[in-house]
Structures are given as structure tokens and as C-alpha cells.
């Protein structure tokens, strides 16, 4: 996902391009990259578009959007007091900078 998020203007990459971006730092097989991208497409984390014989991939959501979705999914398992306790536990472990960002986001929502 990091490679797709860091992609250029349109954010669309082939398996070969993703593999090429990963190879300098990792020893990963082309087929492994292909398999992972295909699985991410099935999980709807990326979109998969046919381009001739190849596929082109794009992140379905930004990093922030995906993180928010995951947090909503995790919270959906809780109800009532449990939900509040989960939020308190999450915020209780947050760093000062994260708390400042949360306060700022809540203030923007109040406007």
C-alpha cells in the first residue's frame, strides 16, 4: 500500500512497477507482489483495471481514509459503555501530539 500511496499523480501502477519500487529494499519475488496485489483487490483495498494483458492497481482510499475505516470497523463491535471504554483506552495511550491533533479535529467538527 505504501508504494501505491507514494505513486505519482494518478497513483496507478502495474505489478512490474510495484515490484520495481520494492526490489531495492527487499528480496521479494515478482509473483509474490502479483499475488498480494490480487488479494488486496479481492479485499477491495485497491482497484484492479485490465490494461492489455496486465493489470493496473490503485489504492481505493488514502492512508487516512483507510485508517478511519479500520477504526470504525473496530468500534462497530462495541456498544454503549464498552464503546466509550474502548475510546478512552485508545486515547489514554495516545501521545501528546496525537491528542492535540484529535482536539483540533474535534474543534473543526464543532464549527
PDB file as gemmi writes it, atoms N, CA and C in Angstrom:
CRYST1    1.000    1.000    1.000  90.00  90.00  90.00 P 1                      
ATOM      1  N   UNK A   1       0.825  -1.178   0.000  1.00  0.00           N  
ATOM      2  CA  UNK A   1       0.000   0.000   0.000  1.00  0.00           C  
ATOM      3  C   UNK A   1       0.876   1.251   0.000  1.00  0.00           C  
ATOM      4  N   UNK A   2       1.984   1.209   0.733  1.00  0.00           N  
ATOM      5  CA  UNK A   2       2.858   2.382   0.780  1.00  0.00           C  
ATOM      6  C   UNK A   2       3.326   2.783  -0.610  1.00  0.00           C  
ATOM      7  N   UNK A   3       3.654   1.797  -1.425  1.00  0.00           N  
ATOM      8  CA  UNK A   3       4.137   2.083  -2.788  1.00  0.00           C  
ATOM      9  C   UNK A   3       3.026   2.730  -3.612  1.00  0.00           C  
ATOM     10  N   UNK A   4       1.812   2.216  -3.512  1.00  0.00           N  
ATOM     11  CA  UNK A   4       0.701   2.794  -4.269  1.00  0.00           C  
ATOM     12  C   UNK A   4       0.371   4.197  -3.765  1.00  0.00           C  
ATOM     13  N   UNK A   5       0.399   4.387  -2.450  1.00  0.00           N  
ATOM     14  CA  UNK A   5       0.117   5.708  -1.901  1.00  0.00           C  
ATOM     15  C   UNK A   5       1.187   6.713  -2.315  1.00  0.00           C  
ATOM     16  N   UNK A   6       2.416   6.253  -2.480  1.00  0.00           N  
ATOM     17  CA  UNK A   6       3.504   7.153  -2.856  1.00  0.00           C  
ATOM     18  C   UNK A   6       3.621   7.346  -4.366  1.00  0.00           C  
ATOM     19  N   UNK A   7       2.772   6.644  -5.131  1.00  0.00           N  
ATOM     20  CA  UNK A   7       2.834   6.725  -6.595  1.00  0.00           C  
ATOM     21  C   UNK A   7       2.552   8.149  -7.057  1.00  0.00           C  
ATOM     22  N   UNK A   8       2.917   8.411  -8.287  1.00  0.00           N  
ATOM     23  CA  UNK A   8       2.773   9.744  -8.873  1.00  0.00           C  
ATOM     24  C   UNK A   8       1.362  10.280  -8.876  1.00  0.00           C  
ATOM     25  N   UNK A   9       1.103  11.199  -9.792  1.00  0.00           N  
ATOM     26  CA  UNK A   9      -0.153  11.942  -9.844  1.00  0.00           C  
ATOM     27  C   UNK A   9      -1.399  11.066  -9.872  1.00  0.00           C  
ATOM     28  N   UNK A  10      -1.416  10.064 -10.745  1.00  0.00           N  
ATOM     29  CA  UNK A  10      -2.634   9.264 -10.860  1.00  0.00           C  
ATOM     30  C   UNK A  10      -2.648   8.072  -9.913  1.00  0.00           C  
ATOM     31  N   UNK A  11      -1.512   7.730  -9.318  1.00  0.00           N  
ATOM     32  CA  UNK A  11      -1.452   6.658  -8.338  1.00  0.00           C  
ATOM     33  C   UNK A  11      -1.701   5.271  -8.887  1.00  0.00           C  
ATOM     34  N   UNK A  12      -1.613   5.100 -10.211  1.00  0.00           N  
ATOM     35  CA  UNK A  12      -1.877   3.808 -10.846  1.00  0.00           C  
ATOM     36  C   UNK A  12      -0.543   3.160 -11.198  1.00  0.00           C  
ATOM     37  N   UNK A  13      -0.411   1.872 -10.817  1.00  0.00           N  
ATOM     38  CA  UNK A  13       0.841   1.163 -11.085  1.00  0.00           C  
ATOM     39  C   UNK A  13       0.559  -0.267 -11.518  1.00  0.00           C  
ATOM     40  N   UNK A  14       1.438  -0.800 -12.345  1.00  0.00           N  
ATOM     41  CA  UNK A  14       1.372  -2.211 -12.722  1.00  0.00           C  
ATOM     42  C   UNK A  14       2.115  -3.024 -11.667  1.00  0.00           C  
ATOM     43  N   UNK A  15       1.964  -4.334 -11.740  1.00  0.00           N  
ATOM     44  CA  UNK A  15       2.702  -5.217 -10.834  1.00  0.00           C  
ATOM     45  C   UNK A  15       4.204  -4.984 -11.008  1.00  0.00           C  
ATOM     46  N   UNK A  16       4.633  -4.871 -12.259  1.00  0.00           N  
ATOM     47  CA  UNK A  16       6.056  -4.659 -12.539  1.00  0.00           C  
ATOM     48  C   UNK A  16       6.562  -3.377 -11.884  1.00  0.00           C  
ATOM     49  N   UNK A  17       5.755  -2.310 -11.930  1.00  0.00           N  
ATOM     50  CA  UNK A  17       6.172  -1.046 -11.330  1.00  0.00           C  
ATOM     51  C   UNK A  17       6.228  -1.142  -9.803  1.00  0.00           C  
ATOM     52  N   UNK A  18       5.243  -1.812  -9.209  1.00  0.00           N  
ATOM     53  CA  UNK A  18       5.255  -2.001  -7.757  1.00  0.00           C  
ATOM     54  C   UNK A  18       6.457  -2.851  -7.362  1.00  0.00           C  
ATOM     55  N   UNK A  19       6.683  -3.928  -8.100  1.00  0.00           N  
ATOM     56  CA  UNK A  19       7.836  -4.801  -7.827  1.00  0.00           C  
ATOM     57  C   UNK A  19       9.132  -4.002  -7.934  1.00  0.00           C  
ATOM     58  N   UNK A  20       9.255  -3.194  -8.974  1.00  0.00           N  
ATOM     59  CA  UNK A  20      10.462  -2.384  -9.154  1.00  0.00           C  
ATOM     60  C   UNK A  20      10.689  -1.410  -8.012  1.00  0.00           C  
ATOM     61  N   UNK A  21       9.597  -0.873  -7.458  1.00  0.00           N  
ATOM     62  CA  UNK A  21       9.722   0.054  -6.330  1.00  0.00           C  
ATOM     63  C   UNK A  21      10.117  -0.675  -5.048  1.00  0.00           C  
ATOM     64  N   UNK A  22       9.755  -1.947  -4.942  1.00  0.00           N  
ATOM     65  CA  UNK A  22      10.063  -2.721  -3.735  1.00  0.00           C  
ATOM     66  C   UNK A  22      11.448  -3.360  -3.768  1.00  0.00           C  
ATOM     67  N   UNK A  23      11.913  -3.729  -4.936  1.00  0.00           N  
ATOM     68  CA  UNK A  23      13.141  -4.529  -5.064  1.00  0.00           C  
ATOM     69  C   UNK A  23      14.369  -3.893  -4.427  1.00  0.00           C  
ATOM     70  N   UNK A  24      14.626  -2.585  -4.570  1.00  0.00           N  
ATOM     71  CA  UNK A  24      15.851  -2.047  -3.964  1.00  0.00           C  
ATOM     72  C   UNK A  24      15.986  -2.301  -2.462  1.00  0.00           C  
ATOM     73  N   UNK A  25      14.884  -2.348  -1.745  1.00  0.00           N  
ATOM     74  CA  UNK A  25      14.964  -2.535  -0.302  1.00  0.00           C  
ATOM     75  C   UNK A  25      14.616  -3.922   0.183  1.00  0.00           C  
ATOM     76  N   UNK A  26      14.082  -4.766  -0.717  1.00  0.00           N  
ATOM     77  CA  UNK A  26      13.604  -6.080  -0.281  1.00  0.00           C  
ATOM     78  C   UNK A  26      13.937  -7.144  -1.316  1.00  0.00           C  
ATOM     79  N   UNK A  27      14.051  -8.367  -0.841  1.00  0.00           N  
ATOM     80  CA  UNK A  27      14.226  -9.506  -1.731  1.00  0.00           C  
ATOM     81  C   UNK A  27      12.859 -10.170  -1.866  1.00  0.00           C  
ATOM     82  N   UNK A  28      12.058  -9.686  -2.834  1.00  0.00           N  
ATOM     83  CA  UNK A  28      10.700 -10.188  -2.995  1.00  0.00           C  
ATOM     84  C   UNK A  28      10.489 -10.611  -4.446  1.00  0.00           C  
ATOM     85  N   UNK A  29       9.837 -11.730  -4.642  1.00  0.00           N  
ATOM     86  CA  UNK A  29       9.598 -12.253  -5.985  1.00  0.00           C  
ATOM     87  C   UNK A  29       8.466 -11.487  -6.666  1.00  0.00           C  
ATOM     88  N   UNK A  30       8.552 -11.374  -7.965  1.00  0.00           N  
ATOM     89  CA  UNK A  30       7.525 -10.723  -8.775  1.00  0.00           C  
ATOM     90  C   UNK A  30       6.174 -11.389  -8.536  1.00  0.00           C  
ATOM     91  N   UNK A  31       6.154 -12.723  -8.504  1.00  0.00           N  
ATOM     92  CA  UNK A  31       4.887 -13.449  -8.322  1.00  0.00           C  
ATOM     93  C   UNK A  31       4.271 -13.175  -6.946  1.00  0.00           C  
ATOM     94  N   UNK A  32       5.107 -12.917  -5.949  1.00  0.00           N  
ATOM     95  CA  UNK A  32       4.604 -12.581  -4.618  1.00  0.00           C  
ATOM     96  C   UNK A  32       3.880 -11.237  -4.651  1.00  0.00           C  
ATOM     97  N   UNK A  33       4.482 -10.269  -5.334  1.00  0.00           N  
ATOM     98  CA  UNK A  33       3.857  -8.947  -5.471  1.00  0.00           C  
ATOM     99  C   UNK A  33       2.531  -9.088  -6.209  1.00  0.00           C  
ATOM    100  N   UNK A  34       2.528  -9.889  -7.274  1.00  0.00           N  
ATOM    101  CA  UNK A  34       1.313 -10.108  -8.056  1.00  0.00           C  
ATOM    102  C   UNK A  34       0.215 -10.731  -7.190  1.00  0.00           C  
ATOM    103  N   UNK A  35       0.573 -11.724  -6.401  1.00  0.00           N  
ATOM    104  CA  UNK A  35      -0.387 -12.396  -5.536  1.00  0.00           C  
ATOM    105  C   UNK A  35      -0.951 -11.446  -4.484  1.00  0.00           C  
ATOM    106  N   UNK A  36      -0.087 -10.663  -3.858  1.00  0.00           N  
ATOM    107  CA  UNK A  36      -0.527  -9.736  -2.810  1.00  0.00           C  
ATOM    108  C   UNK A  36      -1.449  -8.674  -3.401  1.00  0.00           C  
ATOM    109  N   UNK A  37      -1.111  -8.120  -4.565  1.00  0.00           N  
ATOM    110  CA  UNK A  37      -1.971  -7.124  -5.196  1.00  0.00           C  
ATOM    111  C   UNK A  37      -3.330  -7.718  -5.563  1.00  0.00           C  
ATOM    112  N   UNK A  38      -3.327  -8.955  -6.045  1.00  0.00           N  
ATOM    113  CA  UNK A  38      -4.587  -9.612  -6.381  1.00  0.00           C  
ATOM    114  C   UNK A  38      -5.440  -9.807  -5.124  1.00  0.00           C  
ATOM    115  N   UNK A  39      -4.825 -10.205  -4.038  1.00  0.00           N  
ATOM    116  CA  UNK A  39      -5.567 -10.394  -2.780  1.00  0.00           C  
ATOM    117  C   UNK A  39      -6.100  -9.069  -2.252  1.00  0.00           C  
ATOM    118  N   UNK A  40      -5.293  -8.015  -2.376  1.00  0.00           N  
ATOM    119  CA  UNK A  40      -5.755  -6.704  -1.929  1.00  0.00           C  
ATOM    120  C   UNK A  40      -6.928  -6.229  -2.788  1.00  0.00           C  
ATOM    121  N   UNK A  41      -6.927  -6.584  -4.075  1.00  0.00           N  
ATOM    122  CA  UNK A  41      -8.058  -6.227  -4.946  1.00  0.00           C  
ATOM    123  C   UNK A  41      -9.313  -6.979  -4.508  1.00  0.00           C  
ATOM    124  N   UNK A  42      -9.180  -8.261  -4.166  1.00  0.00           N  
ATOM    125  CA  UNK A  42     -10.334  -9.039  -3.703  1.00  0.00           C  
ATOM    126  C   UNK A  42     -10.881  -8.508  -2.384  1.00  0.00           C  
ATOM    127  N   UNK A  43     -10.004  -7.938  -1.559  1.00  0.00           N  
ATOM    128  CA  UNK A  43     -10.432  -7.357  -0.283  1.00  0.00           C  
ATOM    129  C   UNK A  43     -10.869  -5.903  -0.445  1.00  0.00           C  
ATOM    130  N   UNK A  44     -10.855  -5.433  -1.682  1.00  0.00           N  
ATOM    131  CA  UNK A  44     -11.271  -4.076  -2.039  1.00  0.00           C  
ATOM    132  C   UNK A  44     -10.418  -2.989  -1.390  1.00  0.00           C  
ATOM    133  N   UNK A  45      -9.147  -3.296  -1.173  1.00  0.00           N  
ATOM    134  CA  UNK A  45      -8.207  -2.288  -0.698  1.00  0.00           C  
ATOM    135  C   UNK A  45      -7.638  -1.496  -1.873  1.00  0.00           C  
ATOM    136  N   UNK A  46      -7.589  -2.143  -3.032  1.00  0.00           N  
ATOM    137  CA  UNK A  46      -7.115  -1.498  -4.261  1.00  0.00           C  
ATOM    138  C   UNK A  46      -8.110  -1.786  -5.379  1.00  0.00           C  
ATOM    139  N   UNK A  47      -8.082  -0.925  -6.395  1.00  0.00           N  
ATOM    140  CA  UNK A  47      -8.866  -1.212  -7.596  1.00  0.00           C  
ATOM    141  C   UNK A  47      -7.941  -1.867  -8.600  1.00  0.00           C  
ATOM    142  N   UNK A  48      -8.503  -2.735  -9.413  1.00  0.00           N  
ATOM    143  CA  UNK A  48      -7.730  -3.509 -10.386  1.00  0.00           C  
ATOM    144  C   UNK A  48      -8.360  -3.260 -11.760  1.00  0.00           C  
ATOM    145  N   UNK A  49      -7.566  -2.712 -12.678  1.00  0.00           N  
ATOM    146  CA  UNK A  49      -8.060  -2.405 -14.024  1.00  0.00           C  
ATOM    147  C   UNK A  49      -7.211  -3.159 -15.036  1.00  0.00           C  
ATOM    148  N   UNK A  50      -7.869  -3.821 -15.964  1.00  0.00           N  
ATOM    149  CA  UNK A  50      -7.132  -4.534 -17.006  1.00  0.00           C  
ATOM    150  C   UNK A  50      -6.547  -3.518 -17.977  1.00  0.00           C  
ATOM    151  N   UNK A  51      -5.290  -3.731 -18.342  1.00  0.00           N  
ATOM    152  CA  UNK A  51      -4.587  -2.895 -19.322  1.00  0.00           C  
ATOM    153  C   UNK A  51      -3.858  -3.846 -20.257  1.00  0.00           C  
ATOM    154  N   UNK A  52      -4.538  -4.277 -21.321  1.00  0.00           N  
ATOM    155  CA  UNK A  52      -3.968  -5.291 -22.197  1.00  0.00           C  
ATOM    156  C   UNK A  52      -3.916  -6.618 -21.466  1.00  0.00           C  
ATOM    157  N   UNK A  53      -2.711  -7.194 -21.397  1.00  0.00           N  
ATOM    158  CA  UNK A  53      -2.540  -8.466 -20.690  1.00  0.00           C  
ATOM    159  C   UNK A  53      -2.223  -8.274 -19.208  1.00  0.00           C  
ATOM    160  N   UNK A  54      -1.966  -7.044 -18.823  1.00  0.00           N  
ATOM    161  CA  UNK A  54      -1.579  -6.753 -17.434  1.00  0.00           C  
ATOM    162  C   UNK A  54      -2.734  -6.089 -16.689  1.00  0.00           C  
ATOM    163  N   UNK A  55      -2.553  -5.945 -15.406  1.00  0.00           N  
ATOM    164  CA  UNK A  55      -3.495  -5.196 -14.577  1.00  0.00           C  
ATOM    165  C   UNK A  55      -2.780  -3.976 -14.033  1.00  0.00           C  
ATOM    166  N   UNK A  56      -3.553  -2.934 -13.826  1.00  0.00           N  
ATOM    167  CA  UNK A  56      -3.053  -1.726 -13.182  1.00  0.00           C  
ATOM    168  C   UNK A  56      -3.810  -1.586 -11.866  1.00  0.00           C  
ATOM    169  N   UNK A  57      -3.104  -1.170 -10.832  1.00  0.00           N  
ATOM    170  CA  UNK A  57      -3.663  -1.099  -9.490  1.00  0.00           C  
ATOM    171  C   UNK A  57      -3.595   0.320  -8.946  1.00  0.00           C  
ATOM    172  N   UNK A  58      -4.596   0.650  -8.135  1.00  0.00           N  
ATOM    173  CA  UNK A  58      -4.647   1.959  -7.484  1.00  0.00           C  
ATOM    174  C   UNK A  58      -5.230   1.760  -6.091  1.00  0.00           C  
ATOM    175  N   UNK A  59      -4.688   2.461  -5.116  1.00  0.00           N  
ATOM    176  CA  UNK A  59      -5.254   2.398  -3.765  1.00  0.00           C  
ATOM    177  C   UNK A  59      -6.685   2.920  -3.821  1.00  0.00           C  
ATOM    178  N   UNK A  60      -7.613   2.211  -3.215  1.00  0.00           N  
ATOM    179  CA  UNK A  60      -9.015   2.611  -3.229  1.00  0.00           C  
ATOM    180  C   UNK A  60      -9.256   3.829  -2.339  1.00  0.00           C  
ATOM    181  N   UNK A  61      -8.434   3.986  -1.319  1.00  0.00           N  
ATOM    182  CA  UNK A  61      -8.606   5.085  -0.371  1.00  0.00           C  
ATOM    183  C   UNK A  61      -7.239   5.598   0.045  1.00  0.00           C  
ATOM    184  N   UNK A  62      -7.205   6.807   0.552  1.00  0.00           N  
ATOM    185  CA  UNK A  62      -5.958   7.349   1.086  1.00  0.00           C  
ATOM    186  C   UNK A  62      -5.609   6.615   2.375  1.00  0.00           C  
ATOM    187  N   UNK A  63      -4.415   6.812   2.831  1.00  0.00           N  
ATOM    188  CA  UNK A  63      -3.987   6.201   4.099  1.00  0.00           C  
ATOM    189  C   UNK A  63      -4.911   6.651   5.242  1.00  0.00           C  
ATOM    190  N   UNK A  64      -5.237   7.936   5.290  1.00  0.00           N  
ATOM    191  CA  UNK A  64      -6.101   8.461   6.349  1.00  0.00           C  
ATOM    192  C   UNK A  64      -7.504   7.868   6.252  1.00  0.00           C  
ATOM    193  N   UNK A  65      -8.047   7.774   5.046  1.00  0.00           N  
ATOM    194  CA  UNK A  65      -9.384   7.203   4.864  1.00  0.00           C  
ATOM    195  C   UNK A  65      -9.424   5.737   5.280  1.00  0.00           C  
ATOM    196  N   UNK A  66      -8.406   4.985   4.896  1.00  0.00           N  
ATOM    197  CA  UNK A  66      -8.355   3.569   5.247  1.00  0.00           C  
ATOM    198  C   UNK A  66      -8.213   3.383   6.761  1.00  0.00           C  
ATOM    199  N   UNK A  67      -7.387   4.203   7.386  1.00  0.00           N  
ATOM    200  CA  UNK A  67      -7.218   4.138   8.834  1.00  0.00           C  
ATOM    201  C   UNK A  67      -8.541   4.431   9.536  1.00  0.00           C  
ATOM    202  N   UNK A  68      -9.256   5.450   9.066  1.00  0.00           N  
ATOM    203  CA  UNK A  68     -10.553   5.790   9.657  1.00  0.00           C  
ATOM    204  C   UNK A  68     -11.542   4.639   9.486  1.00  0.00           C  
ATOM    205  N   UNK A  69     -11.558   4.003   8.319  1.00  0.00           N  
ATOM    206  CA  UNK A  69     -12.445   2.855   8.091  1.00  0.00           C  
ATOM    207  C   UNK A  69     -12.138   1.727   9.071  1.00  0.00           C  
ATOM    208  N   UNK A  70     -10.846   1.437   9.258  1.00  0.00           N  
ATOM    209  CA  UNK A  70     -10.455   0.373  10.185  1.00  0.00           C  
ATOM    210  C   UNK A  70     -10.865   0.691  11.617  1.00  0.00           C  
ATOM    211  N   UNK A  71     -10.720   1.951  11.996  1.00  0.00           N  
ATOM    212  CA  UNK A  71     -11.123   2.355  13.347  1.00  0.00           C  
ATOM    213  C   UNK A  71     -12.634   2.230  13.510  1.00  0.00           C  
ATOM    214  N   UNK A  72     -13.404   2.625  12.499  1.00  0.00           N  
ATOM    215  CA  UNK A  72     -14.860   2.494  12.564  1.00  0.00           C  
ATOM    216  C   UNK A  72     -15.266   1.026  12.661  1.00  0.00           C  
ATOM    217  N   UNK A  73     -14.604   0.174  11.880  1.00  0.00           N  
ATOM    218  CA  UNK A  73     -14.911  -1.262  11.934  1.00  0.00           C  
ATOM    219  C   UNK A  73     -14.635  -1.828  13.324  1.00  0.00           C  
ATOM    220  N   UNK A  74     -13.502  -1.438  13.897  1.00  0.00           N  
ATOM    221  CA  UNK A  74     -13.158  -1.931  15.234  1.00  0.00           C  
ATOM    222  C   UNK A  74     -14.180  -1.448  16.261  1.00  0.00           C  
ATOM    223  N   UNK A  75     -14.597  -0.202  16.167  1.00  0.00           N  
ATOM    224  CA  UNK A  75     -15.566   0.340  17.124  1.00  0.00           C  
ATOM    225  C   UNK A  75     -16.965  -0.231  16.926  1.00  0.00           C  
ATOM    226  N   UNK A  76     -17.274  -0.685  15.725  1.00  0.00           N  
ATOM    227  CA  UNK A  76     -18.619  -1.214  15.467  1.00  0.00           C  
ATOM    228  C   UNK A  76     -18.892  -2.496  16.261  1.00  0.00           C  
ATOM    229  N   UNK A  77     -17.852  -3.123  16.761  1.00  0.00           N  
ATOM    230  CA  UNK A  77     -18.009  -4.329  17.579  1.00  0.00           C  
ATOM    231  C   UNK A  77     -18.466  -4.004  19.001  1.00  0.00           C  
ATOM    232  N   UNK A  78     -18.411  -2.716  19.372  1.00  0.00           N  
ATOM    233  CA  UNK A  78     -18.740  -2.301  20.730  1.00  0.00           C  
ATOM    234  C   UNK A  78     -20.061  -1.540  20.756  1.00  0.00           C  
ATOM    235  N   UNK A  79     -20.742  -1.624  21.885  1.00  0.00           N  
ATOM    236  CA  UNK A  79     -21.958  -0.844  22.077  1.00  0.00           C  
ATOM    237  C   UNK A  79     -21.921  -0.198  23.455  1.00  0.00           C  
ATOM    238  N   UNK A  80     -22.673   0.869  23.618  1.00  0.00           N  
ATOM    239  CA  UNK A  80     -22.840   1.515  24.917  1.00  0.00           C  
ATOM    240  C   UNK A  80     -21.549   1.825  25.635  1.00  0.00           C  
ATOM    241  N   UNK A  81     -21.496   1.401  26.904  1.00  0.00           N  
ATOM    242  CA  UNK A  81     -20.345   1.690  27.754  1.00  0.00           C  
ATOM    243  C   UNK A  81     -19.053   1.079  27.210  1.00  0.00           C  
ATOM    244  N   UNK A  82     -19.167  -0.092  26.615  1.00  0.00           N  
ATOM    245  CA  UNK A  82     -17.970  -0.752  26.072  1.00  0.00           C  
ATOM    246  C   UNK A  82     -17.326   0.115  24.995  1.00  0.00           C  
ATOM    247  N   UNK A  83     -18.141   0.730  24.174  1.00  0.00           N  
ATOM    248  CA  UNK A  83     -17.625   1.602  23.103  1.00  0.00           C  
ATOM    249  C   UNK A  83     -16.879   2.788  23.719  1.00  0.00           C  
ATOM    250  N   UNK A  84     -17.484   3.404  24.723  1.00  0.00           N  
ATOM    251  CA  UNK A  84     -16.837   4.524  25.408  1.00  0.00           C  
ATOM    252  C   UNK A  84     -15.536   4.108  26.064  1.00  0.00           C  
ATOM    253  N   UNK A  85     -15.536   2.938  26.695  1.00  0.00           N  
ATOM    254  CA  UNK A  85     -14.318   2.442  27.347  1.00  0.00           C  
ATOM    255  C   UNK A  85     -13.218   2.158  26.323  1.00  0.00           C  
ATOM    256  N   UNK A  86     -13.613   1.644  25.163  1.00  0.00           N  
ATOM    257  CA  UNK A  86     -12.622   1.392  24.103  1.00  0.00           C  
ATOM    258  C   UNK A  86     -12.003   2.702  23.631  1.00  0.00           C  
ATOM    259  N   UNK A  87     -12.836   3.724  23.463  1.00  0.00           N  
ATOM    260  CA  UNK A  87     -12.311   5.032  23.044  1.00  0.00           C  
ATOM    261  C   UNK A  87     -11.391   5.627  24.108  1.00  0.00           C  
ATOM    262  N   UNK A  88     -11.783   5.506  25.373  1.00  0.00           N  
ATOM    263  CA  UNK A  88     -10.948   6.022  26.460  1.00  0.00           C  
ATOM    264  C   UNK A  88      -9.614   5.282  26.503  1.00  0.00           C  
ATOM    265  N   UNK A  89      -9.640   3.970  26.334  1.00  0.00           N  
ATOM    266  CA  UNK A  89      -8.396   3.195  26.339  1.00  0.00           C  
ATOM    267  C   UNK A  89      -7.499   3.603  25.173  1.00  0.00           C  
ATOM    268  N   UNK A  90      -8.109   3.834  24.004  1.00  0.00           N  
ATOM    269  CA  UNK A  90      -7.331   4.253  22.827  1.00  0.00           C  
ATOM    270  C   UNK A  90      -6.694   5.619  23.072  1.00  0.00           C  
ATOM    271  N   UNK A  91      -7.493   6.566  23.520  1.00  0.00           N  
ATOM    272  CA  UNK A  91      -6.997   7.925  23.735  1.00  0.00           C  
ATOM    273  C   UNK A  91      -6.015   7.959  24.904  1.00  0.00           C  
ATOM    274  N   UNK A  92      -6.235   7.100  25.898  1.00  0.00           N  
ATOM    275  CA  UNK A  92      -5.340   7.059  27.057  1.00  0.00           C  
ATOM    276  C   UNK A  92      -3.918   6.670  26.699  1.00  0.00           C  
ATOM    277  N   UNK A  93      -3.754   5.918  25.615  1.00  0.00           N  
ATOM    278  CA  UNK A  93      -2.419   5.505  25.177  1.00  0.00           C  
ATOM    279  C   UNK A  93      -1.829   6.440  24.122  1.00  0.00           C  
ATOM    280  N   UNK A  94      -2.563   7.479  23.761  1.00  0.00           N  
ATOM    281  CA  UNK A  94      -2.119   8.368  22.681  1.00  0.00           C  
ATOM    282  C   UNK A  94      -1.013   9.301  23.160  1.00  0.00           C  
ATOM    283  N   UNK A  95      -0.142   9.640  22.228  1.00  0.00           N  
ATOM    284  CA  UNK A  95       0.931  10.599  22.501  1.00  0.00           C  
ATOM    285  C   UNK A  95       0.340  12.011  22.547  1.00  0.00           C  
ATOM    286  N   UNK A  96       1.067  12.927  23.137  1.00  0.00           N  
ATOM    287  CA  UNK A  96       0.596  14.311  23.270  1.00  0.00           C  
ATOM    288  C   UNK A  96       0.276  14.919  21.906  1.00  0.00           C  
ATOM    289  N   UNK A  97       1.102  14.658  20.900  1.00  0.00           N  
ATOM    290  CA  UNK A  97       0.865  15.200  19.557  1.00  0.00           C  
ATOM    291  C   UNK A  97      -0.429  14.639  18.963  1.00  0.00           C  
ATOM    292  N   UNK A  98      -0.703  13.356  19.246  1.00  0.00           N  
ATOM    293  CA  UNK A  98      -1.939  12.744  18.755  1.00  0.00           C  
ATOM    294  C   UNK A  98      -3.158  13.354  19.440  1.00  0.00           C  
ATOM    295  N   UNK A  99      -3.029  13.613  20.727  1.00  0.00           N  
ATOM    296  CA  UNK A  99      -4.132  14.239  21.460  1.00  0.00           C  
ATOM    297  C   UNK A  99      -4.402  15.646  20.943  1.00  0.00           C  
ATOM    298  N   UNK A 100      -3.338  16.382  20.653  1.00  0.00           N  
ATOM    299  CA  UNK A 100      -3.504  17.730  20.077  1.00  0.00           C  
ATOM    300  C   UNK A 100      -4.216  17.657  18.727  1.00  0.00           C  
ATOM    301  N   UNK A 101      -3.823  16.690  17.908  1.00  0.00           N  
ATOM    302  CA  UNK A 101      -4.456  16.521  16.598  1.00  0.00           C  
ATOM    303  C   UNK A 101      -5.927  16.150  16.758  1.00  0.00           C  
ATOM    304  N   UNK A 102      -6.237  15.312  17.735  1.00  0.00           N  
ATOM    305  CA  UNK A 102      -7.621  14.919  17.993  1.00  0.00           C  
ATOM    306  C   UNK A 102      -8.446  16.116  18.463  1.00  0.00           C  
ATOM    307  N   UNK A 103      -7.885  16.913  19.377  1.00  0.00           N  
ATOM    308  CA  UNK A 103      -8.589  18.119  19.848  1.00  0.00           C  
ATOM    309  C   UNK A 103      -8.870  19.071  18.679  1.00  0.00           C  
ATOM    310  N   UNK A 104      -7.885  19.220  17.819  1.00  0.00           N  
ATOM    311  CA  UNK A 104      -8.027  20.110  16.662  1.00  0.00           C  
ATOM    312  C   UNK A 104      -9.112  19.582  15.719  1.00  0.00           C  
ATOM    313  N   UNK A 105      -9.130  18.281  15.486  1.00  0.00           N  
ATOM    314  CA  UNK A 105     -10.141  17.687  14.604  1.00  0.00           C  
ATOM    315  C   UNK A 105     -11.533  17.841  15.200  1.00  0.00           C  
ATOM    316  N   UNK A 106     -11.667  17.632  16.508  1.00  0.00           N  
ATOM    317  CA  UNK A 106     -12.964  17.791  17.156  1.00  0.00           C  
ATOM    318  C   UNK A 106     -13.437  19.244  17.112  1.00  0.00           C  
ATOM    319  N   UNK A 107     -12.497  20.175  17.276  1.00  0.00           N  
ATOM    320  CA  UNK A 107     -12.858  21.598  17.193  1.00  0.00           C  
ATOM    321  C   UNK A 107     -13.351  21.951  15.785  1.00  0.00           C  
ATOM    322  N   UNK A 108     -12.713  21.388  14.757  1.00  0.00           N  
ATOM    323  CA  UNK A 108     -13.144  21.645  13.380  1.00  0.00           C  
ATOM    324  C   UNK A 108     -14.530  21.071  13.137  1.00  0.00           C  
ATOM    325  N   UNK A 109     -14.830  19.918  13.719  1.00  0.00           N  
ATOM    326  CA  UNK A 109     -16.158  19.314  13.559  1.00  0.00           C  
ATOM    327  C   UNK A 109     -17.239  20.142  14.242  1.00  0.00           C  
ATOM    328  N   UNK A 110     -16.880  20.791  15.359  1.00  0.00           N  
ATOM    329  CA  UNK A 110     -17.840  21.615  16.094  1.00  0.00           C  
ATOM    330  C   UNK A 110     -18.216  22.888  15.328  1.00  0.00           C  
ATOM    331  N   UNK A 111     -17.347  23.316  14.440  1.00  0.00           N  
ATOM    332  CA  UNK A 111     -17.620  24.548  13.688  1.00  0.00           C  
ATOM    333  C   UNK A 111     -18.686  24.377  12.689  1.00  0.00           C  
TER     334      UNK A 111                                                      
END                                                                             
